[in-house]
Amino acid sequence: MPQTKPAAHEATGTVAAPRQVSAPAADSMALRIAAELPYLRRYARALTGNQTTGDRYAAATLEALVDDPSLLDGADDPRIALFAAFHAVWSSSGAPVAGIDADTGLEARAQAHLARLTPNTREALLLRTIEEFDNTSIGRIMGIGSAEAEDLVAIAYREMEATIRGKVMVIEDEPLIALDIRNIVSDMGHAVTGIARTRARAVALGREERPNLILADIQLADNSSGIDAVNDLLAEMPEVPVIFITAFPDRLLTGERPEPAFLITKPFSSEQVRSAVSQAMFFGSTATLKG
């Protein structure tokens, strides 16, 4: 969990205070919930593979909390309560919420791809690896036991990593971190096309290798920007998924567009990288990987 959390942005909406508690307690709960909204949005985007879709699920969660404040009754951990409310919305919908068109394009193909996975596995995996909940907390969020949560994470790894293999490009100026990422990705069975330490090298390497996935830092060796490098590449390869790995998540979790669907905070664990790569490849494969 990042130590410094960005303030909630207006794009996520505001949380109404529960009606059956004192004003100071309501204000405190609202503030604590608001502090977690950027991370709920991060999770929702990773789960759906799309910023707009994820944000609409997050907004639907806030609406559910406003409509039914009892969802927060007795909540000793607002973060768990917020994610549990999200899963109540997510589970009850069974499909994108109203206003999201999943009948055509990448999202429809991703939804079809998702249907082949064991139910609830990706949710458990993301909660464990990206949001760093323990198995007990995952169980509380998803309404299952901690042992089942642990089993779901293991199943998710097996199913997703067995599904997709592709080419991965790394944009990272720290040699040891770049080597660590290369080893993790290679151990998953993917081919690492190369490591770029500057914006110029990243653009050249991307054009030459046409990767299926990009892993990028923000600050590069010559003080150039990994964000600019990614934007240069996405202008030519718009369907390629990107994972940002950065010590400065607040520069990306702003609530402004564009935001990445996949974001890992440094220092990271190999489990986080494996999870994000599997997620990004899984969604990107519906459009960018050829059999």
C-alpha positions as CSV (number, residue, x, y, z in Angstrom):
1,M,0.0,0.0,0.0
2,P,1.6,3.4,-0.9
3,Q,2.6,5.5,2.0
4,T,1.3,8.8,0.5
5,K,-2.2,8.8,-0.9
6,P,-3.4,11.4,-3.4
7,A,-6.6,13.2,-2.6
8,A,-9.8,11.9,-4.1
9,H,-10.6,13.6,-7.4
10,E,-13.9,15.0,-8.3
11,A,-14.2,12.5,-11.2
12,T,-14.9,9.8,-8.7
13,G,-17.8,11.6,-7.1
14,T,-18.3,12.4,-3.4
15,V,-19.5,10.2,-0.6
16,A,-22.5,11.2,1.4
17,A,-22.3,10.9,5.1
18,P,-24.2,8.0,6.7
19,R,-27.5,9.2,8.2
20,Q,-27.4,7.2,11.4
21,V,-24.2,8.3,13.0
22,S,-23.0,11.6,14.6
23,A,-21.7,14.4,12.4
24,P,-18.1,14.1,13.5
25,A,-18.1,10.3,12.9
26,A,-19.8,10.8,9.6
27,D,-17.2,13.4,8.5
28,S,-14.4,11.1,9.6
29,M,-15.8,8.1,7.7
30,A,-16.3,10.2,4.6
31,L,-12.8,11.5,4.7
32,R,-11.4,8.0,5.2
33,I,-13.5,6.6,2.3
34,A,-12.4,9.5,0.1
35,A,-8.8,8.8,0.8
36,E,-9.2,5.2,-0.6
37,L,-11.1,6.2,-3.8
38,P,-8.0,6.6,-6.0
39,Y,-7.1,3.0,-5.1
40,L,-10.6,1.7,-5.7
41,R,-10.4,3.3,-9.1
42,R,-7.0,1.7,-9.8
43,Y,-8.5,-1.7,-8.8
44,A,-11.6,-1.2,-10.9
45,R,-9.6,-0.2,-14.0
46,A,-7.3,-3.2,-13.6
47,L,-10.3,-5.5,-13.1
48,T,-12.1,-4.2,-16.2
49,G,-9.1,-3.4,-18.3
50,N,-10.5,0.0,-19.1
51,Q,-10.3,3.4,-17.4
52,T,-13.8,4.5,-18.3
53,T,-15.5,1.2,-17.4
54,G,-13.6,1.0,-14.1
55,D,-14.5,4.5,-13.2
56,R,-18.2,3.9,-13.8
57,Y,-18.1,0.9,-11.5
58,A,-16.4,3.0,-8.9
59,A,-19.1,5.7,-9.3
60,A,-21.8,3.1,-9.0
61,T,-20.2,1.9,-5.8
62,L,-20.4,5.5,-4.4
63,E,-24.0,5.7,-5.4
64,A,-24.8,2.5,-3.6
65,L,-23.2,3.8,-0.5
66,V,-25.3,7.0,-0.7
67,D,-28.5,5.0,-1.3
68,D,-27.7,2.5,1.5
69,P,-25.5,3.9,4.2
70,S,-26.0,0.7,6.2
71,L,-23.3,-0.8,4.0
72,L,-20.8,1.0,6.2
73,D,-22.5,0.1,9.5
74,G,-20.0,-1.4,11.9
75,A,-17.1,-0.9,9.5
76,D,-13.9,-1.1,11.5
77,D,-11.8,-0.7,8.3
78,P,-13.3,1.8,5.7
79,R,-11.0,0.4,3.0
80,I,-12.4,-3.1,3.3
81,A,-16.0,-1.7,3.6
82,L,-15.5,0.4,0.4
83,F,-14.1,-2.6,-1.6
84,A,-16.8,-4.8,-0.2
85,A,-19.4,-2.4,-1.5
86,F,-17.7,-2.4,-4.9
87,H,-18.0,-6.2,-5.0
88,A,-21.6,-6.1,-4.1
89,V,-22.2,-3.9,-7.2
90,W,-19.8,-5.9,-9.4
91,S,-21.3,-9.2,-8.4
92,S,-24.9,-8.1,-8.8
93,S,-24.3,-6.6,-12.3
94,G,-22.9,-9.7,-13.9
95,A,-21.9,-7.4,-16.8
96,P,-20.9,-3.8,-17.4
97,V,-23.1,-1.3,-15.6
98,A,-25.7,0.7,-17.4
99,G,-24.2,3.2,-19.9
100,I,-21.3,1.0,-20.8
101,D,-21.4,-0.5,-24.3
102,A,-19.7,-3.9,-24.2
103,D,-21.3,-5.2,-27.4
104,T,-18.5,-4.2,-29.8
105,G,-14.8,-3.6,-29.8
106,L,-12.0,-4.5,-27.4
107,E,-14.2,-4.5,-24.3
108,A,-16.6,-7.1,-25.8
109,R,-13.7,-9.4,-26.7
110,A,-12.2,-9.0,-23.3
111,Q,-15.6,-9.9,-21.7
112,A,-15.7,-13.0,-23.9
113,H,-12.2,-13.9,-22.8
114,L,-13.1,-13.4,-19.2
115,A,-15.9,-15.9,-19.4
116,R,-13.4,-18.7,-19.8
117,L,-11.8,-18.1,-16.4
118,T,-12.9,-19.6,-13.1
119,P,-15.3,-17.2,-11.5
120,N,-13.8,-14.7,-8.9
121,T,-10.2,-15.6,-9.6
122,R,-9.1,-12.3,-11.1
123,E,-10.9,-10.4,-8.4
124,A,-9.0,-12.3,-5.7
125,L,-5.7,-12.0,-7.6
126,L,-5.9,-8.2,-8.0
127,L,-7.0,-7.7,-4.4
128,R,-4.0,-9.7,-3.2
129,T,-1.3,-8.5,-5.5
130,I,-2.2,-4.9,-6.6
131,E,-4.1,-3.7,-3.5
132,E,-2.1,-5.9,-1.1
133,F,-5.0,-7.2,1.0
134,D,-4.3,-10.4,2.9
135,N,-6.4,-13.5,2.4
136,T,-8.6,-12.8,5.4
137,S,-9.4,-9.3,4.1
138,I,-10.1,-10.6,0.6
139,G,-12.5,-13.1,2.2
140,R,-14.4,-10.2,3.9
141,I,-14.5,-8.2,0.7
142,M,-15.7,-11.1,-1.4
143,G,-17.9,-12.8,1.2
144,I,-15.8,-16.0,1.2
145,G,-13.3,-17.8,3.6
146,S,-9.6,-16.9,3.7
147,A,-8.7,-20.4,2.5
148,E,-11.0,-20.1,-0.5
149,A,-9.4,-16.7,-1.3
150,E,-6.0,-18.2,-1.2
151,D,-7.1,-21.0,-3.6
152,L,-8.6,-18.4,-6.0
153,V,-5.4,-16.5,-6.2
154,A,-3.5,-19.7,-7.1
155,I,-6.0,-20.7,-9.7
156,A,-5.8,-17.2,-11.3
157,Y,-2.1,-17.4,-11.7
158,R,-2.3,-20.8,-13.4
159,E,-5.1,-19.9,-15.8
160,M,-4.0,-16.5,-16.8
161,E,-0.3,-17.2,-17.3
162,A,-1.1,-20.3,-19.3
163,T,-3.3,-18.3,-21.7
164,I,-1.0,-15.7,-23.2
165,R,2.6,-15.4,-24.3
166,G,4.0,-12.3,-26.0
167,K,6.8,-9.7,-26.4
168,V,7.4,-7.3,-23.6
169,M,9.5,-4.1,-23.7
170,V,10.9,-2.5,-20.5
171,I,11.5,1.2,-20.1
172,E,13.6,1.6,-16.9
173,D,16.8,3.4,-16.2
174,E,17.9,1.6,-13.0
175,P,19.9,-1.4,-14.1
176,L,19.1,-3.6,-11.1
177,I,15.4,-2.9,-11.3
178,A,15.4,-3.5,-15.0
179,L,17.2,-6.8,-14.5
180,D,14.7,-7.8,-11.9
181,I,11.7,-7.0,-14.1
182,R,13.3,-8.8,-17.0
183,N,13.8,-12.0,-14.9
184,I,10.2,-11.9,-13.6
185,V,8.8,-11.5,-17.1
186,S,11.0,-14.1,-18.7
187,D,10.2,-16.6,-16.0
188,M,6.5,-16.1,-16.9
189,G,7.4,-17.3,-20.4
190,H,7.3,-13.9,-22.2
191,A,10.1,-12.7,-24.5
192,V,11.7,-9.4,-23.3
193,T,12.5,-7.4,-26.5
194,G,14.9,-5.1,-24.7
195,I,15.4,-2.5,-22.0
196,A,15.3,1.3,-22.8
197,R,16.8,3.8,-20.4
198,T,15.8,7.0,-22.3
199,R,12.7,8.3,-24.1
200,A,14.5,8.3,-27.5
201,R,15.7,4.7,-27.1
202,A,12.3,3.6,-25.9
203,V,10.6,5.0,-29.0
204,A,13.2,3.5,-31.3
205,L,13.1,0.1,-29.6
206,G,9.3,0.1,-29.7
207,R,9.1,0.9,-33.4
208,E,11.7,-1.8,-34.1
209,E,10.2,-4.7,-32.0
210,R,6.4,-3.8,-31.9
211,P,5.9,-5.2,-28.4
212,N,2.7,-6.7,-27.1
213,L,3.2,-5.0,-23.7
214,I,5.2,-2.1,-22.3
215,L,6.4,-1.8,-18.7
216,A,7.5,1.8,-18.0
217,D,9.1,3.9,-15.3
218,I,8.3,7.6,-15.2
219,Q,11.7,9.2,-14.7
220,L,14.4,8.1,-17.1
221,A,18.2,8.3,-17.2
222,D,18.6,11.6,-19.2
223,N,15.7,13.2,-17.2
224,S,13.4,12.4,-20.0
225,S,9.9,11.2,-19.3
226,G,8.6,7.6,-19.5
227,I,5.1,9.0,-19.8
228,D,6.2,10.9,-22.9
229,A,7.9,7.8,-24.3
230,V,4.7,5.8,-23.8
231,N,2.6,8.5,-25.4
232,D,4.9,8.5,-28.4
233,L,4.5,4.8,-28.8
234,L,0.8,4.7,-28.2
235,A,0.3,7.2,-31.0
236,E,1.6,4.5,-33.4
237,M,0.4,1.4,-31.5
238,P,-2.7,2.5,-29.6
239,E,-3.8,-1.0,-28.6
240,V,-0.7,-2.0,-26.8
241,P,-1.3,-2.3,-23.0
242,V,1.0,-0.4,-20.7
243,I,2.0,-1.0,-17.0
244,F,3.6,1.9,-15.2
245,I,6.0,1.0,-12.4
246,T,6.9,4.1,-10.4
247,A,7.8,5.5,-7.0
248,F,5.5,8.5,-7.8
249,P,1.9,7.1,-8.3
250,D,0.4,10.5,-7.4
251,R,1.6,11.7,-10.8
252,L,-0.6,9.2,-12.5
253,L,-3.5,8.8,-10.1
254,T,-4.8,12.3,-10.7
255,G,-8.3,11.6,-11.9
256,E,-7.5,13.4,-15.1
257,R,-7.4,11.6,-18.5
258,P,-5.5,9.7,-19.6
259,E,-4.7,7.4,-16.6
260,P,-3.1,4.0,-16.9
261,A,-5.2,0.9,-16.4
262,F,-2.2,-0.8,-14.7
263,L,0.0,0.9,-12.1
264,I,2.5,-0.6,-9.7
265,T,4.2,1.4,-6.9
266,K,7.9,1.0,-6.2
267,P,9.2,-0.8,-4.3
268,F,7.3,-3.7,-5.9
269,S,7.1,-7.4,-5.3
270,S,7.5,-10.1,-8.0
271,E,3.9,-11.1,-7.3
272,Q,2.7,-7.6,-8.2
273,V,4.6,-7.6,-11.5
274,R,3.4,-11.1,-12.4
275,S,-0.2,-10.2,-11.6
276,A,-0.1,-6.9,-13.6
277,V,1.6,-8.5,-16.6
278,S,-1.0,-11.3,-16.6
279,Q,-3.8,-8.8,-16.4
280,A,-2.4,-6.5,-19.1
281,M,-1.5,-9.3,-21.5
282,F,-4.9,-11.0,-20.9
283,F,-6.8,-7.9,-22.0
284,G,-4.3,-6.7,-24.6
285,S,-4.3,-10.2,-26.2
286,T,-7.9,-9.7,-27.4
287,A,-6.7,-7.2,-29.9
288,T,-2.9,-7.2,-30.2
289,L,-1.6,-10.8,-29.9
290,K,-1.9,-13.0,-32.9
291,G,-2.1,-16.8,-32.7
